[in-house]
Amino acid sequence: MSYELLIGDPAYSSWSLRAWLLFDRFGLPVREIMVSFLQDSVAAQVAPHRPARTVPTMRTPDGTVVWDSLAIAEELCSRHPDLGLWPRDATARAIARSLSAEMHSGFATLRSECPMNLNRAYRNVPVSPELRNDLRRIEHMWDYAQTICLSEGPWLCGTYSIADAFYAPVAARIAGYGLSVSATARAYVAAHLRDPAFRRWRAMALSGGHILPWYERGYPRSNWPGPVPSPARALPDGPSVNAACPFTGRPVTEFAEIEGMIIGFSEISNRDKAVADPDVWPQVLALTKSKPQPSQH
């Protein structure tokens, strides 16, 4: 039996993104349950998982309900100590915990003025003094963590950890609103935008098709600053190179052209997330990379 994870709309639910990244990055089996932001209240939809009333909410394999992203992170770490969700080095672990706690409770101006919206990218966004203070604090903490932890890679405290999952939505906000930050902070944001797990989450957001007007802002729009996915498009029919959906194993009913191949899927949602970013789904890459290459003469 796997975990269950209740998540909100991937385009907007920054809290859900934190928890989901931990399952994806650390290879934990999970069944995702989507909670709509358009239908009944979130609390009503989550009610069967009492006493939770928000997303994300996790149900463990033994049936325990855990709510709140930080509680979920800590519980996963306790249940899977071998995975290194927190850094193993004591100093790095202490810093990662401090970073995550401050993110969990702080930066109210960044949250309110720049709500996460993975459907949009803006430019010429006005920066209030309070927002500038939040950004300077974030720069300082990121630089401190990478310096003290002697991070050789792009992440805050050595290898990818809970702290990085917690700051992924911050990176999305800085990127999506074109906010000015230091060169080292820009490099950290870029690492998130390249991260296949983050790109999978954004592909889920783009495939959802829901635009929630209360998250929209009237700033000039720009192109999303992350990697540009390979071209792909939905098709009305096949035949496809595969008889079974690469995600579910069920018979195909929906089709898409990816890397010049027609690939079939069992659900529109799976087709659309593959079309949104075909480069980051191992299930799709297993098909496209098996395409015979022309012989060289």
Contacts in CASP RR format, 6 or more apart in sequence:
PFRMAT RR
TARGET T0000
AUTHOR 0000-0000-0000
METHOD contacts of the structure
MODEL  1
MSYELLIGDPAYSSWSLRAWLLFDRFGLPVREIMVSFLQDSVAAQVAPHR
PARTVPTMRTPDGTVVWDSLAIAEELCSRHPDLGLWPRDATARAIARSLS
AEMHSGFATLRSECPMNLNRAYRNVPVSPELRNDLRRIEHMWDYAQTICL
SEGPWLCGTYSIADAFYAPVAARIAGYGLSVSATARAYVAAHLRDPAFRR
WRAMALSGGHILPWYERGYPRSNWPGPVPSPARALPDGPSVNAACPFTGR
PVTEFAEIEGMIIGFSEISNRDKAVADPDVWPQVLALTKSKPQPSQH
1 61 0 8 1.000
2 28 0 8 1.000
2 29 0 8 1.000
2 30 0 8 1.000
2 31 0 8 1.000
2 61 0 8 1.000
3 23 0 8 1.000
3 28 0 8 1.000
3 29 0 8 1.000
3 30 0 8 1.000
3 31 0 8 1.000
3 58 0 8 1.000
3 59 0 8 1.000
3 60 0 8 1.000
3 61 0 8 1.000
4 30 0 8 1.000
4 31 0 8 1.000
4 33 0 8 1.000
4 58 0 8 1.000
4 59 0 8 1.000
5 19 0 8 1.000
5 20 0 8 1.000
5 23 0 8 1.000
5 30 0 8 1.000
5 31 0 8 1.000
5 32 0 8 1.000
5 33 0 8 1.000
5 56 0 8 1.000
5 57 0 8 1.000
5 58 0 8 1.000
6 33 0 8 1.000
6 34 0 8 1.000
6 35 0 8 1.000
6 45 0 8 1.000
6 46 0 8 1.000
6 49 0 8 1.000
6 52 0 8 1.000
6 55 0 8 1.000
6 56 0 8 1.000
6 57 0 8 1.000
6 58 0 8 1.000
7 13 0 8 1.000
7 16 0 8 1.000
7 19 0 8 1.000
7 20 0 8 1.000
7 32 0 8 1.000
7 33 0 8 1.000
7 34 0 8 1.000
7 35 0 8 1.000
7 55 0 8 1.000
7 56 0 8 1.000
8 16 0 8 1.000
8 34 0 8 1.000
8 35 0 8 1.000
8 36 0 8 1.000
8 37 0 8 1.000
8 42 0 8 1.000
8 55 0 8 1.000
8 56 0 8 1.000
9 34 0 8 1.000
9 36 0 8 1.000
9 37 0 8 1.000
9 205 0 8 1.000
9 208 0 8 1.000
9 210 0 8 1.000
9 212 0 8 1.000
10 16 0 8 1.000
10 17 0 8 1.000
10 20 0 8 1.000
10 118 0 8 1.000
10 201 0 8 1.000
10 202 0 8 1.000
10 204 0 8 1.000
10 205 0 8 1.000
10 208 0 8 1.000
11 116 0 8 1.000
11 117 0 8 1.000
11 118 0 8 1.000
11 119 0 8 1.000
11 205 0 8 1.000
11 206 0 8 1.000
11 208 0 8 1.000
11 210 0 8 1.000
11 212 0 8 1.000
11 215 0 8 1.000
12 37 0 8 1.000
12 115 0 8 1.000
12 116 0 8 1.000
12 117 0 8 1.000
12 118 0 8 1.000
12 205 0 8 1.000
12 212 0 8 1.000
12 215 0 8 1.000
13 37 0 8 1.000
13 55 0 8 1.000
13 56 0 8 1.000
13 116 0 8 1.000
14 111 0 8 1.000
14 115 0 8 1.000
14 116 0 8 1.000
14 169 0 8 1.000
14 172 0 8 1.000
15 54 0 8 1.000
15 55 0 8 1.000
15 56 0 8 1.000
15 69 0 8 1.000
15 169 0 8 1.000
16 55 0 8 1.000
16 56 0 8 1.000
16 69 0 8 1.000
17 116 0 8 1.000
17 165 0 8 1.000
17 168 0 8 1.000
17 169 0 8 1.000
17 172 0 8 1.000
17 201 0 8 1.000
18 56 0 8 1.000
18 69 0 8 1.000
18 73 0 8 1.000
18 165 0 8 1.000
18 166 0 8 1.000
18 168 0 8 1.000
18 169 0 8 1.000
19 56 0 8 1.000
19 58 0 8 1.000
19 69 0 8 1.000
19 72 0 8 1.000
19 73 0 8 1.000
19 165 0 8 1.000
20 32 0 8 1.000
20 56 0 8 1.000
20 201 0 8 1.000
21 165 0 8 1.000
21 168 0 8 1.000
21 197 0 8 1.000
21 198 0 8 1.000
21 201 0 8 1.000
22 28 0 8 1.000
22 72 0 8 1.000
22 73 0 8 1.000
22 76 0 8 1.000
22 85 0 8 1.000
22 162 0 8 1.000
22 165 0 8 1.000
23 29 0 8 1.000
23 30 0 8 1.000
23 76 0 8 1.000
24 197 0 8 1.000
24 200 0 8 1.000
24 201 0 8 1.000
25 160 0 8 1.000
25 165 0 8 1.000
25 197 0 8 1.000
26 76 0 8 1.000
26 80 0 8 1.000
26 83 0 8 1.000
26 84 0 8 1.000
26 85 0 8 1.000
28 76 0 8 1.000
28 80 0 8 1.000
28 83 0 8 1.000
35 42 0 8 1.000
35 45 0 8 1.000
35 46 0 8 1.000
35 55 0 8 1.000
36 45 0 8 1.000
37 210 0 8 1.000
37 212 0 8 1.000
38 210 0 8 1.000
38 212 0 8 1.000
39 45 0 8 1.000
42 53 0 8 1.000
42 54 0 8 1.000
42 55 0 8 1.000
43 53 0 8 1.000
43 54 0 8 1.000
46 52 0 8 1.000
46 53 0 8 1.000
46 54 0 8 1.000
46 55 0 8 1.000
46 57 0 8 1.000
47 53 0 8 1.000
49 57 0 8 1.000
49 59 0 8 1.000
49 65 0 8 1.000
49 67 0 8 1.000
50 65 0 8 1.000
51 65 0 8 1.000
51 67 0 8 1.000
52 65 0 8 1.000
52 67 0 8 1.000
53 67 0 8 1.000
54 67 0 8 1.000
54 68 0 8 1.000
56 67 0 8 1.000
56 68 0 8 1.000
56 69 0 8 1.000
56 72 0 8 1.000
57 65 0 8 1.000
57 66 0 8 1.000
57 67 0 8 1.000
58 65 0 8 1.000
58 66 0 8 1.000
58 67 0 8 1.000
58 72 0 8 1.000
58 75 0 8 1.000
59 65 0 8 1.000
59 66 0 8 1.000
60 66 0 8 1.000
60 75 0 8 1.000
60 79 0 8 1.000
66 72 0 8 1.000
66 75 0 8 1.000
69 104 0 8 1.000
69 166 0 8 1.000
70 100 0 8 1.000
70 101 0 8 1.000
70 104 0 8 1.000
70 166 0 8 1.000
73 85 0 8 1.000
73 100 0 8 1.000
73 162 0 8 1.000
73 165 0 8 1.000
73 166 0 8 1.000
76 83 0 8 1.000
76 85 0 8 1.000
77 83 0 8 1.000
77 84 0 8 1.000
77 85 0 8 1.000
77 86 0 8 1.000
77 162 0 8 1.000
84 159 0 8 1.000
84 161 0 8 1.000
85 161 0 8 1.000
85 162 0 8 1.000
86 93 0 8 1.000
86 96 0 8 1.000
86 97 0 8 1.000
86 161 0 8 1.000
86 162 0 8 1.000
87 93 0 8 1.000
87 96 0 8 1.000
87 149 0 8 1.000
87 157 0 8 1.000
87 158 0 8 1.000
87 159 0 8 1.000
87 161 0 8 1.000
89 149 0 8 1.000
91 148 0 8 1.000
91 149 0 8 1.000
92 148 0 8 1.000
92 149 0 8 1.000
92 157 0 8 1.000
92 158 0 8 1.000
93 157 0 8 1.000
95 144 0 8 1.000
95 145 0 8 1.000
95 148 0 8 1.000
95 149 0 8 1.000
95 156 0 8 1.000
95 157 0 8 1.000
95 163 0 8 1.000
96 145 0 8 1.000
96 156 0 8 1.000
96 157 0 8 1.000
96 161 0 8 1.000
96 162 0 8 1.000
96 163 0 8 1.000
97 163 0 8 1.000
99 141 0 8 1.000
99 145 0 8 1.000
99 156 0 8 1.000
99 157 0 8 1.000
99 163 0 8 1.000
99 166 0 8 1.000
99 167 0 8 1.000
100 162 0 8 1.000
100 163 0 8 1.000
100 166 0 8 1.000
102 141 0 8 1.000
103 166 0 8 1.000
103 167 0 8 1.000
103 170 0 8 1.000
104 166 0 8 1.000
107 134 0 8 1.000
107 137 0 8 1.000
107 138 0 8 1.000
107 170 0 8 1.000
109 128 0 8 1.000
109 130 0 8 1.000
109 131 0 8 1.000
109 133 0 8 1.000
109 134 0 8 1.000
110 131 0 8 1.000
110 134 0 8 1.000
110 135 0 8 1.000
110 138 0 8 1.000
110 170 0 8 1.000
110 173 0 8 1.000
113 128 0 8 1.000
113 131 0 8 1.000
114 125 0 8 1.000
114 131 0 8 1.000
114 173 0 8 1.000
114 176 0 8 1.000
114 177 0 8 1.000
114 179 0 8 1.000
115 173 0 8 1.000
115 215 0 8 1.000
116 169 0 8 1.000
116 172 0 8 1.000
116 173 0 8 1.000
117 176 0 8 1.000
117 215 0 8 1.000
117 216 0 8 1.000
117 217 0 8 1.000
118 172 0 8 1.000
118 201 0 8 1.000
118 202 0 8 1.000
118 205 0 8 1.000
118 206 0 8 1.000
119 205 0 8 1.000
119 206 0 8 1.000
119 211 0 8 1.000
120 176 0 8 1.000
120 216 0 8 1.000
120 217 0 8 1.000
120 221 0 8 1.000
121 175 0 8 1.000
121 176 0 8 1.000
121 177 0 8 1.000
121 178 0 8 1.000
121 221 0 8 1.000
121 222 0 8 1.000
121 223 0 8 1.000
121 224 0 8 1.000
121 225 0 8 1.000
122 176 0 8 1.000
122 177 0 8 1.000
122 178 0 8 1.000
122 217 0 8 1.000
122 218 0 8 1.000
122 219 0 8 1.000
122 220 0 8 1.000
122 221 0 8 1.000
122 222 0 8 1.000
123 178 0 8 1.000
123 219 0 8 1.000
123 220 0 8 1.000
123 221 0 8 1.000
123 222 0 8 1.000
124 219 0 8 1.000
124 220 0 8 1.000
125 177 0 8 1.000
125 178 0 8 1.000
125 179 0 8 1.000
125 217 0 8 1.000
125 219 0 8 1.000
127 135 0 8 1.000
127 179 0 8 1.000
127 180 0 8 1.000
131 179 0 8 1.000
135 174 0 8 1.000
135 179 0 8 1.000
135 180 0 8 1.000
135 181 0 8 1.000
138 167 0 8 1.000
138 170 0 8 1.000
138 181 0 8 1.000
138 185 0 8 1.000
139 181 0 8 1.000
139 182 0 8 1.000
139 184 0 8 1.000
139 185 0 8 1.000
142 156 0 8 1.000
142 167 0 8 1.000
142 184 0 8 1.000
142 185 0 8 1.000
142 188 0 8 1.000
143 182 0 8 1.000
143 184 0 8 1.000
143 185 0 8 1.000
145 151 0 8 1.000
145 156 0 8 1.000
145 157 0 8 1.000
145 163 0 8 1.000
146 156 0 8 1.000
146 157 0 8 1.000
146 184 0 8 1.000
146 188 0 8 1.000
149 156 0 8 1.000
149 157 0 8 1.000
149 158 0 8 1.000
150 158 0 8 1.000
151 157 0 8 1.000
151 158 0 8 1.000
152 158 0 8 1.000
154 187 0 8 1.000
154 188 0 8 1.000
154 190 0 8 1.000
154 191 0 8 1.000
155 161 0 8 1.000
155 164 0 8 1.000
155 191 0 8 1.000
156 163 0 8 1.000
156 164 0 8 1.000
156 167 0 8 1.000
156 188 0 8 1.000
157 163 0 8 1.000
157 164 0 8 1.000
164 192 0 8 1.000
167 188 0 8 1.000
167 192 0 8 1.000
168 192 0 8 1.000
168 195 0 8 1.000
168 198 0 8 1.000
171 188 0 8 1.000
171 189 0 8 1.000
171 191 0 8 1.000
171 192 0 8 1.000
171 193 0 8 1.000
171 198 0 8 1.000
172 192 0 8 1.000
172 198 0 8 1.000
173 179 0 8 1.000
174 181 0 8 1.000
174 185 0 8 1.000
174 189 0 8 1.000
175 189 0 8 1.000
175 192 0 8 1.000
175 193 0 8 1.000
175 224 0 8 1.000
175 225 0 8 1.000
175 226 0 8 1.000
176 224 0 8 1.000
176 225 0 8 1.000
177 219 0 8 1.000
178 222 0 8 1.000
178 225 0 8 1.000
181 189 0 8 1.000
190 226 0 8 1.000
192 198 0 8 1.000
193 199 0 8 1.000
193 225 0 8 1.000
193 226 0 8 1.000
193 227 0 8 1.000
194 226 0 8 1.000
194 227 0 8 1.000
196 280 0 8 1.000
199 227 0 8 1.000
199 229 0 8 1.000
199 277 0 8 1.000
199 279 0 8 1.000
199 280 0 8 1.000
200 273 0 8 1.000
200 277 0 8 1.000
200 280 0 8 1.000
200 281 0 8 1.000
202 276 0 8 1.000
202 277 0 8 1.000
203 229 0 8 1.000
203 273 0 8 1.000
203 274 0 8 1.000
203 276 0 8 1.000
203 277 0 8 1.000
203 280 0 8 1.000
203 281 0 8 1.000
204 273 0 8 1.000
204 276 0 8 1.000
206 272 0 8 1.000
206 273 0 8 1.000
206 276 0 8 1.000
206 277 0 8 1.000
207 269 0 8 1.000
207 272 0 8 1.000
207 273 0 8 1.000
207 275 0 8 1.000
207 276 0 8 1.000
208 269 0 8 1.000
208 272 0 8 1.000
227 279 0 8 1.000
229 276 0 8 1.000
229 277 0 8 1.000
229 278 0 8 1.000
229 279 0 8 1.000
229 280 0 8 1.000
230 258 0 8 1.000
230 259 0 8 1.000
230 278 0 8 1.000
230 279 0 8 1.000
232 256 0 8 1.000
232 257 0 8 1.000
232 258 0 8 1.000
232 259 0 8 1.000
232 274 0 8 1.000
232 275 0 8 1.000
232 276 0 8 1.000
232 278 0 8 1.000
233 256 0 8 1.000
233 257 0 8 1.000
233 275 0 8 1.000
234 254 0 8 1.000
234 255 0 8 1.000
234 256 0 8 1.000
234 271 0 8 1.000
234 272 0 8 1.000
234 275 0 8 1.000
235 255 0 8 1.000
235 256 0 8 1.000
235 257 0 8 1.000
235 262 0 8 1.000
236 255 0 8 1.000
237 255 0 8 1.000
238 255 0 8 1.000
238 262 0 8 1.000
238 264 0 8 1.000
239 262 0 8 1.000
240 252 0 8 1.000
240 255 0 8 1.000
240 262 0 8 1.000
240 263 0 8 1.000
240 264 0 8 1.000
241 261 0 8 1.000
241 262 0 8 1.000
241 263 0 8 1.000
241 264 0 8 1.000
241 287 0 8 1.000
242 252 0 8 1.000
242 263 0 8 1.000
242 264 0 8 1.000
242 287 0 8 1.000
243 251 0 8 1.000
243 252 0 8 1.000
244 250 0 8 1.000
244 251 0 8 1.000
244 252 0 8 1.000
244 266 0 8 1.000
245 251 0 8 1.000
245 252 0 8 1.000
245 264 0 8 1.000
245 265 0 8 1.000
245 266 0 8 1.000
245 267 0 8 1.000
245 270 0 8 1.000
246 263 0 8 1.000
246 264 0 8 1.000
246 265 0 8 1.000
246 281 0 8 1.000
246 283 0 8 1.000
246 284 0 8 1.000
246 286 0 8 1.000
246 287 0 8 1.000
247 265 0 8 1.000
247 266 0 8 1.000
247 267 0 8 1.000
247 270 0 8 1.000
247 274 0 8 1.000
247 281 0 8 1.000
247 283 0 8 1.000
248 266 0 8 1.000
248 267 0 8 1.000
248 270 0 8 1.000
249 266 0 8 1.000
250 266 0 8 1.000
251 266 0 8 1.000
252 264 0 8 1.000
252 265 0 8 1.000
252 266 0 8 1.000
253 264 0 8 1.000
253 265 0 8 1.000
253 266 0 8 1.000
253 267 0 8 1.000
254 264 0 8 1.000
254 265 0 8 1.000
254 266 0 8 1.000
254 267 0 8 1.000
254 268 0 8 1.000
254 270 0 8 1.000
254 271 0 8 1.000
255 262 0 8 1.000
255 263 0 8 1.000
255 264 0 8 1.000
255 265 0 8 1.000
255 271 0 8 1.000
256 262 0 8 1.000
256 263 0 8 1.000
256 264 0 8 1.000
256 265 0 8 1.000
256 271 0 8 1.000
256 274 0 8 1.000
256 275 0 8 1.000
257 263 0 8 1.000
258 274 0 8 1.000
258 275 0 8 1.000
258 278 0 8 1.000
258 284 0 8 1.000
258 288 0 8 1.000
259 278 0 8 1.000
259 288 0 8 1.000
259 291 0 8 1.000
260 291 0 8 1.000
261 287 0 8 1.000
261 288 0 8 1.000
261 291 0 8 1.000
263 274 0 8 1.000
263 284 0 8 1.000
263 287 0 8 1.000
263 288 0 8 1.000
264 271 0 8 1.000
265 271 0 8 1.000
265 274 0 8 1.000
273 281 0 8 1.000
274 281 0 8 1.000
274 284 0 8 1.000
278 284 0 8 1.000
278 285 0 8 1.000
278 288 0 8 1.000
279 285 0 8 1.000
END
